[in-house]
Amino acid sequence: MTTVVKRRRRGPGAAPYLMTAPAVVLFIAFFLIPIGYAIWLSLHAMRVRGRGFGVRTEVFVGMENYVTAITDSAMYEALTRMLAYGVIMVPITMGLALSFALMLDVPKVGLKGFTRISIFLPYAVPGVIASVLWGFTYLPAVSPITRAFTELGLPAPDFFGDISIYFSIANIAIWGSVGFNMVVLYTALRAMPAEVYEAAKIDGANEWQIAWKIKIPLLAPALIMTSVFSLIGMLQVFSEPNTVKSVTNSITPDWVPLMRIYQQAFIENDVYLGSATSVLLALATVLMSLAALAVFRLRARRSA
């Protein structure tokens, strides 16, 4: 008689959980806990109790900080300036990144490696350092641009004017972010099957028609992702105006929302109000990102 022995399959055990444990711990420690602490702070405030000198005590105030944040006129002015900055930064960044990616994907273009590195290198420069470099480039006393215009007998541009300041700050962000978006889009282009392009060329399509009719529609997922990244970058703009602020009076201490939050928390010494404003800004970032994703997906489905 033959005895059939069934081998019991062993489950995955604890190994997968041990592998993901460091990432989970870091996610909880540096993401969930700070968010929870910010929400907790936003629901409290410091009050002075007792007569005479009194005692400063942290008390629960509910939604009071949120009401103050929502009715802050300075924040609305900062939001308006941020939107004006974003209207310049986001379209130009995406347009240049897409143009560079499409040009690098053309088969007959030479020096592709050098060109990719040259476009990407500004992204490797920290935002604060880039802001300092561009800030001195804008400063009339040391600006090579101003010197060049003066040598040519032309009026020098005013980089810190009421309107031009938006272009000056947006230029710093564009210079640093185009390379990253270009690499993402170019990588997506290289992953597309070459047979599609070859079939289009056999049908008589030129490079412009291939780019417009084939490449850009197929790039929709990558374009959506990079566009959302650019929108989030617009909402989180801080280092560029905060650094350039030291060389011009055109930028106020609360020029954009994050600068306003910094002023509330560390200049006015009200971390509770600053926490409430930061929670509202984070919520706005999430909602705007979801809305942008929904719009982009809807347009991609219609175009398909």
Phi, psi and omega per residue, in radians:
M1 nan 2.323 -3.118
T2 -1.645 2.239 3.141
T3 -1.708 2.149 3.128
V4 -1.664 2.097 -3.133
V5 -1.818 2.063 3.109
K6 -1.539 2.204 3.124
R7 -1.540 2.166 -3.137
R8 -1.329 2.250 3.116
R9 -1.270 2.352 3.118
R10 -1.574 2.442 3.112
G11 -1.265 3.036 -3.122
P12 -1.130 -0.321 3.132
G13 1.243 -2.707 -3.063
A14 -1.641 -0.049 -3.064
A15 -1.014 -0.843 3.140
P16 -1.045 -0.658 -3.131
Y17 -1.190 -0.633 3.102
L18 -1.180 -0.600 3.136
M19 -1.193 -0.650 -3.112
T20 -1.556 -0.152 -3.076
A21 -1.004 -0.798 3.138
P22 -1.026 -0.732 3.135
A23 -1.144 -0.695 3.132
V24 -1.134 -0.740 -3.139
V25 -1.106 -0.784 3.122
L26 -1.124 -0.681 3.126
F27 -1.094 -0.753 -3.141
I28 -1.214 -0.750 -3.045
A29 -1.243 -0.657 -3.008
F30 -1.939 0.069 3.111
F31 -2.255 -1.078 -3.060
L32 -1.198 -0.802 -3.109
I33 -1.124 -0.804 3.078
P34 -1.054 -0.680 3.108
I35 -1.120 -0.786 3.116
G36 -1.079 -0.707 -3.140
Y37 -1.181 -0.668 3.102
A38 -1.114 -0.718 3.098
I39 -1.121 -0.721 3.137
W40 -1.097 -0.778 3.116
L41 -1.100 -0.656 -3.088
S42 -1.144 -0.338 3.141
L43 -1.657 0.089 -3.113
H44 -2.198 2.974 3.094
A45 -2.744 2.836 3.119
M46 -1.688 2.213 3.134
R47 -2.199 2.605 3.103
V48 -1.720 2.128 -3.121
R49 -2.043 2.574 3.122
G50 1.696 2.889 -3.136
R51 -1.573 2.928 -3.136
G52 1.257 -2.246 3.131
F53 -1.231 -0.528 3.114
G54 1.251 3.106 -3.135
V55 -2.236 2.241 3.102
R56 -1.352 2.140 -3.074
T57 -2.276 2.411 3.078
E58 -1.435 2.149 -3.080
V59 -2.220 2.752 3.092
F60 -1.407 2.216 -3.108
V61 -2.127 0.057 3.098
G62 1.174 -2.233 -3.050
M63 -1.607 0.218 -3.067
E64 -1.042 -0.775 -3.141
N65 -1.120 -0.636 3.135
Y66 -1.170 -0.680 3.092
V67 -1.101 -0.758 3.110
T68 -1.094 -0.714 -3.135
A69 -1.157 -0.704 -3.109
I70 -1.205 -0.566 -3.111
T71 -1.631 0.179 -3.125
D72 -1.379 1.944 -3.112
S73 -1.148 -0.584 3.129
A74 -1.108 -0.593 3.114
M75 -1.182 -0.681 3.110
Y76 -1.142 -0.644 3.067
E77 -1.148 -0.699 3.102
A78 -1.128 -0.688 3.099
L79 -1.110 -0.692 3.119
T80 -1.100 -0.761 3.109
R81 -1.147 -0.666 3.114
M82 -1.103 -0.725 3.127
L83 -1.143 -0.697 3.089
A84 -1.092 -0.717 3.069
Y85 -1.105 -0.739 -3.118
G86 -1.174 -0.606 3.109
V87 -1.058 -0.540 3.099
I88 -1.479 -0.824 -2.969
M89 -1.246 -0.847 -3.002
V90 -1.133 -0.929 -3.122
P91 -1.087 -0.713 -3.118
I92 -1.179 -0.730 3.114
T93 -1.043 -0.859 -3.122
M94 -1.179 -0.677 3.132
G95 -1.114 -0.783 3.132
L96 -1.186 -0.735 -3.140
A97 -1.073 -0.780 3.118
L98 -1.142 -0.742 -3.136
S99 -1.098 -0.803 3.128
F100 -1.102 -0.738 -3.136
A101 -1.098 -0.748 -3.139
L102 -1.174 -0.704 -3.139
M103 -1.174 -0.679 3.120
L104 -1.210 -0.381 -3.120
D105 -1.483 -0.127 3.086
V106 -1.219 2.269 -3.014
P107 -1.024 -0.642 -3.000
K108 -1.521 0.042 -3.140
V109 -1.301 2.282 3.133
G110 -1.671 2.955 3.115
L111 0.948 0.736 -3.093
K112 -1.143 -0.726 -3.125
G113 -1.085 -0.829 3.130
F114 -1.106 -0.712 -3.124
T115 -1.155 -0.744 3.117
R116 -1.056 -0.792 -3.138
I117 -1.126 -0.705 -3.118
S118 -1.110 -0.695 3.136
I119 -1.292 -0.592 -3.066
F120 -1.415 -0.485 -3.030
L121 -0.946 -0.729 3.115
P122 -0.978 -0.505 3.110
Y123 -1.136 -0.485 -3.140
A124 -1.344 -0.220 3.125
V125 -1.445 2.176 3.110
P126 -0.966 2.546 -3.064
G127 -1.013 -0.669 -3.129
V128 -1.156 -0.749 3.132
I129 -1.136 -0.737 3.103
A130 -1.079 -0.683 3.133
S131 -1.149 -0.677 3.104
V132 -1.143 -0.778 -3.136
L133 -1.059 -0.843 -3.124
W134 -1.229 -0.572 3.101
G135 -1.042 -0.758 3.090
F136 -1.257 -0.492 3.062
T137 -1.167 -0.570 3.123
Y138 -1.404 -0.460 -3.030
L139 -1.159 2.106 -3.022
P140 -0.989 -0.616 -3.044
A141 -1.156 -0.529 -3.077
V142 -2.158 0.057 -3.044
S143 -1.254 2.192 3.050
P144 -1.194 -0.467 3.111
I145 -1.184 -0.806 3.106
T146 -1.079 -0.710 3.141
R147 -1.119 -0.717 -3.133
A148 -1.113 -0.763 3.117
F149 -1.114 -0.692 -3.133
T150 -1.146 -0.732 3.133
E151 -1.110 -0.549 3.134
L152 -1.486 -0.031 -3.141
G153 1.317 0.396 -3.128
L154 -1.847 2.658 3.082
P155 -1.156 2.280 -3.103
A156 -1.258 2.474 3.115
P157 -1.219 2.565 3.100
D158 -1.726 1.794 -3.100
F159 -1.336 -0.230 -3.077
F160 -1.974 0.465 3.088
G161 -1.285 3.015 -3.099
D162 -1.051 -0.621 3.133
I163 -1.727 -0.731 -3.065
S164 -1.146 -0.377 -3.139
I165 -1.085 -0.566 3.109
Y166 -1.150 -0.727 3.114
F167 -1.198 -0.613 3.139
S168 -1.146 -0.778 3.132
I169 -1.241 -0.708 3.123
A170 -1.108 -0.606 -3.136
N171 -1.061 -0.657 3.138
I172 -1.119 -0.787 -3.141
A173 -1.175 -0.692 3.123
I174 -1.095 -0.802 -3.127
W175 -1.013 -0.622 -3.079
G176 -1.553 -0.377 -3.009
S177 -1.862 -0.275 -3.125
V178 -1.059 -0.722 -3.083
G179 -1.059 -0.757 3.135
F180 -1.098 -0.847 -3.134
N181 -1.123 -0.636 3.112
M182 -1.095 -0.750 -3.137
V183 -1.107 -0.718 3.116
V184 -1.085 -0.816 -3.115
L185 -1.203 -0.697 3.136
Y186 -1.144 -0.684 3.090
T187 -1.103 -0.703 3.084
A188 -1.120 -0.654 3.106
L189 -1.154 -0.722 -3.129
R190 -1.186 -0.382 3.130
A191 -1.434 -0.151 -3.133
M192 -1.342 2.562 -3.120
P193 -1.161 2.317 -3.123
A194 -1.197 -0.393 -3.118
E195 -1.068 -0.552 3.132
V196 -1.110 -0.764 -3.139
Y197 -1.182 -0.707 -3.121
E198 -1.118 -0.687 3.113
A199 -1.140 -0.676 3.120
A200 -1.153 -0.684 3.120
K201 -1.159 -0.646 3.091
I202 -1.098 -0.618 3.106
D203 -1.333 -0.038 3.065
G204 1.713 0.186 -3.124
A205 -1.358 2.436 3.063
N206 -1.593 3.137 -3.069
E207 -1.108 -0.658 3.127
W208 -1.123 -0.775 3.130
Q209 -1.154 -0.671 3.091
I210 -1.103 -0.754 -3.136
A211 -1.124 -0.782 -3.033
W212 -1.331 -0.688 -3.026
K213 -1.636 -0.403 -3.042
I214 -2.063 -0.965 -3.001
K215 -1.170 -0.849 -3.087
I216 -1.109 -0.787 3.065
P217 -1.053 -0.678 3.121
L218 -1.242 -0.352 3.127
L219 -1.459 0.036 -3.033
A220 -0.895 -0.845 3.134
P221 -1.046 -0.749 3.133
A222 -1.196 -0.648 3.098
L223 -1.143 -0.664 3.100
I224 -1.101 -0.811 -3.104
M225 -1.100 -0.831 -3.113
T226 -1.198 -0.569 3.089
S227 -1.146 -0.719 3.099
V228 -1.129 -0.707 3.076
F229 -1.040 -0.711 3.139
S230 -1.170 -0.687 3.100
L231 -1.128 -0.729 3.097
I232 -1.116 -0.694 3.073
G233 -1.074 -0.631 3.083
M234 -1.099 -0.772 -3.122
L235 -1.188 -0.457 -3.069
Q236 -1.776 0.238 -3.116
V237 -1.084 2.256 -3.119
F238 -2.659 -0.951 -2.984
S239 -1.118 -0.646 -3.092
E240 -1.111 -1.033 -3.140
P241 -1.186 -0.572 -3.114
N242 -1.188 -0.561 3.116
T243 -1.381 -0.768 -3.125
V244 -1.189 -0.374 3.138
K245 -0.973 -0.474 -3.078
S246 -1.285 -0.234 -3.106
V247 -2.017 0.102 3.132
T248 -2.662 2.679 3.059
N249 -1.642 0.016 -3.121
S250 -1.285 -0.324 -3.121
I251 -1.888 2.065 -3.140
T252 -1.427 2.867 3.124
P253 -1.092 -0.325 3.118
D254 -2.098 0.786 -3.013
W255 -1.151 -0.656 3.101
V256 -2.248 2.875 -3.044
P257 -0.950 -0.768 -3.118
L258 -1.147 -0.575 3.057
M259 -1.186 -0.620 3.078
R260 -1.135 -0.731 3.111
I261 -1.120 -0.741 3.104
Y262 -1.049 -0.730 3.134
Q263 -1.135 -0.745 3.129
Q264 -1.083 -0.789 -3.018
A265 -1.355 -0.697 -2.954
F266 -2.024 -0.372 3.077
I267 -1.636 -0.854 3.093
E268 -1.453 -0.097 3.073
N269 1.031 0.725 3.096
D270 -2.177 1.400 -3.109
V271 -1.168 -0.398 -3.119
Y272 -1.243 -0.808 3.079
L273 -1.179 -0.693 3.094
G274 -1.074 -0.660 3.098
S275 -1.142 -0.737 3.120
A276 -1.091 -0.750 3.133
T277 -1.149 -0.685 3.141
S278 -1.187 -0.633 3.081
V279 -1.114 -0.739 3.112
L280 -1.120 -0.708 3.122
L281 -1.162 -0.695 3.091
A282 -1.100 -0.725 3.102
L283 -1.110 -0.728 3.095
A284 -1.100 -0.650 3.114
T285 -1.106 -0.794 3.134
V286 -1.102 -0.805 -3.111
L287 -1.126 -0.729 3.131
M288 -1.160 -0.671 3.114
S289 -1.123 -0.770 3.115
L290 -1.128 -0.701 3.118
A291 -1.126 -0.741 3.119
A292 -1.110 -0.725 3.097
L293 -1.066 -0.740 -3.136
A294 -1.119 -0.747 -3.134
V295 -1.150 -0.798 -3.114
F296 -1.117 -0.713 3.131
R297 -1.149 -0.686 3.120
L298 -1.117 -0.739 3.140
R299 -1.195 -0.618 3.115
A300 -1.146 -0.678 3.121
R301 -1.183 -0.668 3.129
R302 -1.179 -0.697 -3.140
S303 -1.222 -0.500 3.114
A304 -1.284 nan nan
